[in-house]
Amino acid sequence: MDIVKGGNLLVAFLVELAMLAAFVVWALSLEQAGWLKWVIAAVAVVLAATAWGILAAPKSGTRLGEPWLTVFKVALFALAALALHAAGQTEWGVALGVVAAANLVLMHAWGRPSKRHRRDWWGVVARECDRSCGDRSGPRAGTAPVVVATMGPSSGR
């Protein structure tokens, strides 16, 4: 199940990139001068990415709490889907909306994988060494956490 949850995190990242691409497609479909289309595309991407980074990024100090985080994500994905529709790419807009909605539902149903025991989509387990890994008062005290990569099921440490 951890592999599926990790795969859903990968899908979340890809859907976020697709959202930014949707704004570029919309801007390039506008009936403006060529250079102005690119300026509008850059501004749209910067605005969307900045809003996401400030309000929805997992490590943001100003991340919205629930239910507002979900409302924000749904609104931004809906705006991206509408941008694709406005650009004449209705099928892609529907696809983006469906995948984003399914991804959000699964993220809420499963929650995020724990930071201590996270699988990436290749099936590699990365474990961060914390206080339970042993004495932290030796010569390496105060250093960055050790990350150990192993293949296969975890040992539960």
C-alpha positions as CSV (number, residue, x, y, z in Angstrom):
1,M,0.0,0.0,0.0
2,D,2.9,2.3,0.7
3,I,3.9,2.1,-3.0
4,V,0.4,3.1,-4.1
5,K,0.5,6.1,-1.6
6,G,3.9,7.1,-3.0
7,G,2.6,6.8,-6.5
8,N,-0.3,9.1,-5.5
9,L,2.3,11.7,-4.3
10,L,4.0,11.4,-7.7
11,V,0.6,12.0,-9.4
12,A,0.0,15.0,-7.1
13,F,3.3,16.5,-8.3
14,L,2.6,15.8,-11.9
15,V,-0.9,17.3,-11.6
16,E,0.6,20.4,-10.1
17,L,3.0,20.7,-13.0
18,A,0.1,20.2,-15.4
19,M,-1.8,23.0,-13.7
20,L,1.1,25.4,-14.5
21,A,1.3,24.1,-18.1
22,A,-2.5,24.7,-18.4
23,F,-2.0,28.4,-17.7
24,V,0.8,28.6,-20.3
25,V,-1.5,26.9,-22.9
26,W,-4.2,29.4,-22.1
27,A,-1.9,32.4,-22.4
28,L,-0.5,31.2,-25.7
29,S,-4.0,30.8,-27.1
30,L,-4.8,34.5,-26.6
31,E,-5.1,36.7,-29.6
32,Q,-2.2,39.0,-28.6
33,A,1.2,39.8,-30.0
34,G,3.6,36.9,-29.8
35,W,5.8,38.4,-27.1
36,L,2.8,39.5,-25.0
37,K,1.5,36.0,-24.9
38,W,4.8,34.8,-23.4
39,V,4.7,37.7,-20.9
40,I,1.1,36.7,-19.9
41,A,2.1,33.1,-19.7
42,A,5.1,33.9,-17.4
43,V,3.0,36.1,-15.1
44,A,0.3,33.5,-14.9
45,V,2.7,30.7,-14.0
46,V,4.6,32.9,-11.5
47,L,1.3,34.0,-9.8
48,A,0.0,30.4,-9.6
49,A,3.3,28.9,-8.4
50,T,3.8,31.7,-5.8
51,A,0.3,31.3,-4.5
52,W,0.8,27.5,-4.3
53,G,4.2,27.9,-2.6
54,I,2.9,30.3,0.0
55,L,-0.5,28.7,0.8
56,A,-0.3,25.0,-0.1
57,A,3.3,23.9,0.0
58,P,3.8,21.2,2.7
59,K,6.8,23.1,4.2
60,S,5.3,26.6,4.0
61,G,5.1,28.5,7.2
62,T,1.9,30.1,6.0
63,R,0.2,26.9,4.7
64,L,-3.6,27.0,4.9
65,G,-5.3,24.7,7.3
66,E,-8.2,22.4,6.4
67,P,-10.8,22.9,5.0
68,W,-9.3,26.0,3.3
69,L,-6.3,24.2,1.9
70,T,-8.6,21.8,0.0
71,V,-10.8,24.8,-1.1
72,F,-7.7,26.6,-2.4
73,K,-6.5,23.5,-4.3
74,V,-9.9,22.8,-5.8
75,A,-10.2,26.4,-6.9
76,L,-6.7,26.5,-8.5
77,F,-7.2,23.2,-10.3
78,A,-10.7,24.3,-11.5
79,L,-9.2,27.5,-12.8
80,A,-6.5,25.6,-14.7
81,A,-9.2,23.3,-16.2
82,L,-11.2,26.3,-17.2
83,A,-8.1,27.8,-18.7
84,L,-7.7,24.7,-20.9
85,H,-11.3,24.9,-21.9
86,A,-10.9,28.6,-22.8
87,A,-7.9,27.6,-24.9
88,G,-10.0,25.1,-26.9
89,Q,-8.6,22.1,-25.1
90,T,-11.8,21.0,-23.3
91,E,-10.8,17.3,-23.2
92,W,-7.5,18.1,-21.6
93,G,-9.3,20.4,-19.1
94,V,-11.7,17.6,-18.2
95,A,-8.8,15.2,-17.8
96,L,-6.9,17.6,-15.6
97,G,-10.0,18.1,-13.4
98,V,-10.8,14.4,-13.0
99,V,-7.2,13.4,-12.2
100,A,-6.8,16.3,-9.8
101,A,-10.1,15.5,-8.0
102,A,-9.2,11.8,-7.8
103,N,-5.8,12.7,-6.4
104,L,-7.2,15.0,-3.8
105,V,-9.8,12.4,-2.7
106,L,-7.1,9.8,-2.3
107,M,-4.8,12.2,-0.5
108,H,-7.5,12.8,2.1
109,A,-8.5,9.2,2.3
110,W,-4.9,7.9,2.8
111,G,-3.1,10.8,4.3
112,R,0.5,11.5,3.6
113,P,3.2,8.8,4.1
114,S,5.1,9.4,7.3
115,K,8.3,11.4,7.1
116,R,10.2,8.7,9.0
117,H,9.3,5.9,6.6
118,R,8.7,7.1,3.1
119,R,8.7,5.1,-0.1
120,D,9.5,6.7,-3.4
121,W,7.8,5.4,-6.5
122,W,10.7,3.1,-7.3
123,G,10.1,1.1,-4.1
124,V,13.1,2.4,-2.3
125,V,12.7,3.0,1.4
126,A,14.4,6.0,2.9
127,R,14.7,6.1,6.6
128,E,15.9,9.1,8.5
129,C,18.0,8.4,11.6
130,D,16.5,10.2,14.6
131,R,17.1,9.8,18.3
132,S,15.9,6.2,18.2
133,C,18.9,5.3,16.0
134,G,21.3,5.5,18.9
135,D,23.5,7.9,20.8
136,R,23.6,11.5,19.4
137,S,26.2,12.8,21.8
138,G,29.3,11.4,19.9
139,P,31.5,13.2,17.4
140,R,28.6,13.4,14.9
141,A,26.2,15.1,17.2
142,G,24.5,18.1,15.6
143,T,25.1,16.8,12.1
144,A,22.3,16.3,9.5
145,P,20.1,13.2,9.8
146,V,21.5,10.1,8.1
147,V,19.5,8.7,5.3
148,V,19.7,5.0,4.6
149,A,18.3,3.6,1.4
150,T,17.3,-0.1,1.2
151,M,15.4,-2.2,-1.2
152,G,12.4,-4.2,-0.2
153,P,10.3,-4.2,2.9
154,S,11.4,-2.2,5.8
155,S,12.8,-3.7,9.0
156,G,10.5,-1.5,11.1
157,R,13.3,0.4,12.8
